[in-house]
Each structure stands twice: as C-alpha cells, then as structure tokens.
C-alpha cells in the first residue's frame, strides 16, 4: 500500500497476490481494521471482490433465512445519483459538527473529519459500492415495536458486513460503512432499481487503500465493561 503523500503511480496487486493475504492472523486484522475513506480510484477486480463477498456470507443469519443480497454498483451515473443523495444530508450536518469541534479546539476531531470530507467530495469517483440488502417476507417478519423489527432485520445482515470489512482489510482494500447515502430509502430504491420488498442496509465504498491502517485507539476495556448491572465496573484497574 502506498503512502498518501507518494507521487509514484499506484499499481494494484494481482488478484492472486491480494487474496493470498487472507491468511492474515485474525487478531491482526481486527486490531488494525478501521474505516478507510481515502481510496485509490483504480478499479477493483471482480476476481478479488467476489471471493470476499462469498466469504462474507459465511456469517450467521436469523433462523438461517439468508434473506440477504448484495448490489454491486460500478455504473458512474448511479454512483453520481447516490452522491447527490449523500451530499444533501452531509452538507447539512458536517458544518455543525465542524463548528462544534472548532469551538472546543478539538484538533483530533478536526483531523479525523478530513478523510470523511475527502470521501464526500469524491464519492462518485470511488471505484465500487457494495450495498447489502435484506428481503422482507413472511418468514422474516418479526413482531414487536418498530425498533425490534429494525434490529432483527439488520442483525441478519451486519455480521456479513463485518466479515466483508475484515476481508477488505486483509487483502489491502479500504472500506467503510456508510448510511447517509441511503437516508431517503424510497429515493435510493429508485436509483438502484430495487423493488419495495428489498431494503438497502448501508453503502460500503471499496477501493485500494491510501495511507496506512491502524492500530486503532479505543478506550480501556475496563471502562466499557459493566458486570451484571450498570455502574459495576470491576475491571477498571486492567
């Protein structure tokens, strides 16, 4: 993977070379995975992408329904329409978040926002979008409050999404999970030609990663884990 400041032209690895990296130790992939938004604009070979999609579907799914599908978008016109939908909301919320960070003098947050700003500006140029979807039907129609229904549907798709993100990390592809590009689901369906029975879950822009991966920085586990009841944190001293 080339450095972001390098002036040398980027050359994508051969498919066999990239897929050989799937032998990366699991803990290394998990420790260094992060949302990668700055991408090289060269195409991603189907010989690399399809094996990753196939592996991702080894994830568990509710009642083994497997009511999922992937829509792979490479068409420039469709990507441009999704970019318009994305930027409509991005341009509303991003200035608010930026002003708050500037007011607080939070340089780390401001630096962290720059890859997202780059992605928003170049969204339609990114090589490929993978859009995981679920199929609504009687077999997979949970009862209960709307929030429970949403959790049940998405819970059958997001394990596969995480598998895909880890696979991308291993082979050297950059990827990130985005929901803003499909915030208007009826409009997103029309752009993508989806019937009403199929719901898009998120958009995953994928391309060869620029710069470096993690390791990522996270809060100590003792601050995150509560035992038996909220507020009981016996692992803080770890």
C-alpha positions as CSV (number, residue, x, y, z in Angstrom):
1,X,0.0,0.0,0.0
2,X,1.4,3.4,-1.0
3,X,1.8,6.4,1.2
4,X,-0.8,9.2,0.9
5,X,2.0,11.7,0.0
6,X,3.7,9.5,-2.5
7,X,4.0,10.8,-6.1
8,X,4.6,7.3,-7.6
9,X,1.7,5.9,-9.6
10,X,-0.3,3.3,-7.7
11,X,-0.3,-0.3,-9.0
12,X,-2.9,-2.6,-7.7
13,X,-1.7,-6.1,-6.7
14,X,-2.6,-9.0,-8.8
15,X,-5.8,-10.9,-7.6
16,X,-3.8,-14.0,-6.6
17,X,-1.4,-11.8,-4.6
18,X,-4.2,-9.9,-2.9
19,X,-6.2,-13.0,-2.0
20,X,-3.2,-14.7,-0.6
21,X,-3.3,-12.1,2.2
22,X,-6.5,-13.6,3.6
23,X,-4.1,-15.7,5.7
24,X,-3.5,-12.6,7.9
25,X,-3.9,-13.6,11.6
26,X,-7.4,-12.7,12.8
27,X,-6.2,-10.6,15.7
28,X,-4.0,-8.5,13.4
29,X,-7.0,-7.9,11.1
30,X,-9.2,-6.9,14.0
31,X,-6.7,-4.7,15.7
32,X,-5.8,-2.8,12.6
33,X,-9.2,-2.5,10.9
34,X,-10.6,0.9,10.6
35,X,-12.9,2.9,8.4
36,X,-10.7,3.8,5.4
37,X,-12.2,6.6,3.4
38,X,-9.3,7.8,1.2
39,X,-9.1,5.4,-1.6
40,X,-7.2,5.0,-4.9
41,X,-9.6,5.5,-7.8
42,X,-8.4,2.5,-9.8
43,X,-11.0,-0.3,-10.4
44,X,-11.2,-3.2,-8.1
45,X,-11.1,-6.5,-9.9
46,X,-14.1,-8.8,-9.7
47,X,-11.6,-11.6,-9.1
48,X,-10.8,-10.0,-5.8
49,X,-14.2,-8.7,-4.8
50,X,-16.4,-11.8,-5.5
51,X,-14.3,-14.1,-3.2
52,X,-14.6,-11.5,-0.4
53,X,-18.4,-11.3,-0.9
54,X,-18.6,-15.1,-0.9
55,X,-16.6,-15.4,2.3
56,X,-18.7,-12.7,4.0
57,X,-21.8,-14.8,3.6
58,X,-20.4,-17.4,6.0
59,X,-21.8,-15.2,8.7
60,X,-24.7,-16.3,10.8
61,X,-28.2,-15.1,9.9
62,X,-31.5,-15.1,11.8
63,X,-33.2,-18.6,11.6
64,X,-30.8,-19.3,8.7
65,X,-33.2,-17.3,6.5
66,X,-30.3,-15.9,4.4
67,X,-32.7,-13.1,3.3
68,X,-29.8,-11.0,2.0
69,X,-28.4,-9.8,-1.2
70,X,-25.6,-7.6,-2.4
71,X,-26.0,-4.9,-5.0
72,X,-22.6,-4.0,-6.5
73,X,-22.6,-0.6,-8.1
74,X,-19.9,0.5,-10.6
75,X,-22.0,2.5,-13.0
76,X,-20.9,6.2,-12.9
77,X,-24.5,7.5,-13.3
78,X,-25.8,5.5,-10.4
79,X,-22.9,6.5,-8.2
80,X,-23.4,10.1,-9.1
81,X,-27.1,9.9,-8.1
82,X,-26.1,8.3,-4.8
83,X,-23.5,11.0,-4.3
84,X,-26.2,13.7,-4.7
85,X,-28.3,12.0,-2.1
86,X,-25.4,11.6,0.3
87,X,-24.1,15.2,0.0
88,X,-27.6,16.7,0.6
89,X,-27.5,15.4,4.2
90,X,-23.7,15.6,4.6
91,X,-23.7,19.3,3.8
92,X,-26.4,19.9,6.4
93,X,-24.7,18.1,9.3
94,X,-21.0,18.3,8.7
95,X,-20.7,22.1,9.2
96,X,-22.5,21.8,12.5
97,X,-20.0,19.1,13.7
98,X,-17.1,21.1,12.4
99,X,-18.2,24.3,14.2
100,X,-18.5,22.4,17.4
101,X,-15.1,20.9,17.1
102,X,-13.5,24.3,16.2
103,X,-15.3,25.9,19.2
104,X,-13.9,23.3,21.5
105,X,-10.5,23.5,19.9
106,X,-10.6,19.7,19.3
107,X,-7.8,19.3,16.8
108,X,-8.0,15.5,16.9
109,X,-11.7,15.5,15.9
110,X,-10.9,18.0,13.1
111,X,-8.2,15.8,11.8
112,X,-10.5,12.8,12.0
113,X,-13.1,14.6,9.9
114,X,-10.8,15.2,6.9
115,X,-11.0,11.7,5.4
116,X,-14.8,12.0,5.5
117,X,-14.7,15.3,3.8
118,X,-12.5,13.9,1.1
119,X,-14.8,11.0,0.7
120,X,-17.9,13.3,0.3
121,X,-16.1,15.4,-2.3
122,X,-15.0,12.3,-4.4
123,X,-17.9,10.0,-3.6
124,X,-19.0,9.3,-7.2
125,X,-15.3,8.7,-8.2
126,X,-14.8,5.8,-5.8
127,X,-14.3,2.5,-7.6
128,X,-17.2,0.4,-6.4
129,X,-20.1,0.5,-3.9
130,X,-21.3,-2.7,-2.3
131,X,-24.8,-2.3,-1.0
132,X,-26.0,-5.1,1.4
133,X,-29.8,-5.5,1.4
134,X,-32.4,-7.7,3.1
135,X,-35.5,-9.1,1.7
136,X,-38.8,-8.6,3.6
137,X,-41.1,-11.6,3.6
138,X,-43.5,-13.5,5.8
139,X,-40.8,-15.9,7.0
140,X,-38.6,-13.0,8.1
141,X,-41.2,-10.6,9.5
142,X,-40.6,-10.1,13.3
143,X,-43.3,-8.8,15.6
144,X,-43.0,-6.1,18.2
145,X,-42.1,-2.5,18.3
146,X,-40.5,-0.9,15.1
147,X,-37.1,-0.8,16.8
148,X,-37.2,-4.6,17.4
149,X,-38.1,-5.1,13.7
150,X,-35.2,-3.0,12.6
151,X,-32.8,-4.7,14.9
152,X,-33.9,-8.2,13.7
153,X,-33.6,-7.3,10.0
154,X,-30.3,-5.6,10.3
155,X,-28.9,-8.2,12.8
156,X,-29.2,-10.7,10.0
157,X,-27.1,-8.6,7.6
158,X,-24.4,-6.8,9.7
159,X,-22.5,-9.9,10.7
160,X,-21.8,-10.4,6.9
161,X,-20.9,-6.8,6.6
162,X,-18.3,-7.1,9.3
163,X,-16.9,-10.2,7.6
164,X,-16.6,-8.2,4.4
165,X,-14.9,-5.3,6.1
166,X,-12.3,-7.7,7.7
167,X,-11.7,-9.4,4.4
168,X,-11.1,-6.0,2.7
169,X,-8.6,-5.1,5.5
170,X,-6.7,-8.4,5.0
171,X,-6.3,-8.0,1.2
172,X,-5.4,-4.3,1.4
173,X,-8.7,-2.8,0.3
174,X,-10.1,0.3,2.1
175,X,-13.7,0.2,3.1
176,X,-16.2,2.0,5.3
177,X,-19.8,1.5,6.3
178,X,-22.0,4.5,5.2
179,X,-25.7,5.0,5.9
180,X,-26.1,8.7,4.8
181,X,-26.1,7.8,1.0
182,X,-29.4,5.9,1.5
183,X,-31.1,8.0,4.1
184,X,-34.0,8.5,1.8
185,X,-34.8,4.8,1.2
186,X,-37.6,5.3,-1.4
187,X,-35.2,7.5,-3.5
188,X,-32.3,5.1,-3.0
189,X,-34.6,2.3,-4.2
190,X,-35.5,4.2,-7.3
191,X,-31.8,4.9,-8.1
192,X,-30.8,1.3,-7.6
193,X,-33.9,-0.3,-9.3
194,X,-34.8,-2.1,-6.1
195,X,-38.4,-3.5,-5.6
196,X,-40.2,-2.4,-2.4
197,X,-39.6,-5.9,-0.9
198,X,-35.8,-5.2,-0.7
199,X,-34.3,-2.8,1.8
200,X,-30.8,-1.3,1.4
201,X,-29.0,-1.5,4.7
202,X,-25.9,0.6,4.0
203,X,-23.4,1.5,1.3
204,X,-19.8,0.2,1.5
205,X,-17.4,2.2,-0.8
206,X,-14.4,0.0,-1.6
207,X,-11.1,0.7,-3.3
208,X,-7.4,0.1,-2.7
209,X,-6.5,1.9,0.5
210,X,-4.3,5.0,0.6
211,X,-2.0,5.5,3.5
212,X,-1.8,3.2,6.5
213,X,-4.2,1.1,8.5
214,X,-4.4,1.1,12.3
215,X,-3.8,0.1,15.0
216,X,-6.8,1.9,16.2
217,X,-7.2,3.7,19.6
218,X,-10.0,2.6,21.8
219,X,-11.0,3.2,25.5
220,X,-9.6,0.7,28.0
221,X,-11.8,-2.4,28.3
222,X,-12.4,-1.7,32.0
223,X,-14.2,1.5,31.1
224,X,-16.5,-0.3,28.7
225,X,-17.5,-3.4,30.5
226,X,-20.2,-3.3,33.2
227,X,-20.7,-6.6,35.1
228,X,-24.3,-7.7,35.9
229,X,-25.6,-4.2,36.3
230,X,-24.7,-0.7,35.0
231,X,-22.1,1.0,37.1
232,X,-20.4,-2.1,38.4
233,X,-17.0,-1.9,36.7
234,X,-14.7,-4.4,38.4
235,X,-12.2,-4.4,35.5
236,X,-11.3,-0.7,35.6
237,X,-7.8,-1.5,37.0
238,X,-7.0,-3.5,33.9
